[in-house]
Amino acid sequence: MKMKILTHFTVLLMLIASAAFSQGNKTLVWAEEFNYEGAPASGHWSYQTGDHGWGNNELQNYTSSIENAYVKNGHLTIRAIKADGKWTSARLITKNKQDFLYGRIEARARLPKGRGTWPAIWMMPTGSDYGNWPECGEIDIMEHVGYDPAVVHGTVHTGAYNHLKDTQLGNSMNIKGFNDSFHVYAIEWTPDKIDFFIDDQKYFTFENDHKGDLMTWPFDKHFHLILNIAIGGGWGGRKGIDPALTEATMEVDYVRAYRL
């Protein structure tokens, strides 16, 4: 009798675990829940550092300091700080630690506010199979520029469609409470298309034309995730930076990836 009870209990645990890791037609394959404290987990994240403008004339110096990126109370905080007239921030990447090819990638985040801020949750290719940007592709799951508060953007860039040509493709949604509450920013990526969602509301689809043209669809290679706050730059600084702004934070509750 004891053996039978134990067997039934074990089966119940397996069913509960299966339900926890499968939701509808998708299965959780990777997650960062930030259930620890201190620096971002080195098994998941690396830092990109420097103050060279990052191709957009941005002002911040990205550092690996715990002042700019830390985990506490179940959240990752990325913090841009102005001190002595200069900005520091953080740019975290999963490159070569967790790379993605297709699936649903989502992050639940609370965004910063302030004219001059430019937070992003986005993806770049891990390898160099298709050369440099923009031919290699870029997937912007979420971008927000502080001079246009509450308007959140999802965009793709390719050789044919990119902001240098003013041909980038994307869409935007107005999100009330973007700074006061958490929202889920996601893509669902298949060989046929990339769908963009905010709080499970789809607002943009980029379709593969299946012509075999890498200038329009370079999205058949592994990409990695990037989380950052930029300050200023060609887009974020288009209407200047609020001179009274000295700090901006983006909090991330979790990042998850599912197989569709």
Protein Blocks (a to p, Z undefined) as FASTA:
>chain_A
ZZmmmmmmmmmmmmmmmmmmpghjaccfbdcehpagdjddfklpccdedjehnonopabd
cdfbfklocceehiacdddddeehiacdddddfehkbcceedjddddddddedehiacdd
ddddfblmnopafklopadfbacdfklghiacdddddfklcfklopaccdddddehklmp
ccdddddddfkbccddeehiafbdcddehlopaklmmclbccdddddddeejjklmmnop
afkbcbdcdddfbdcdddZZ
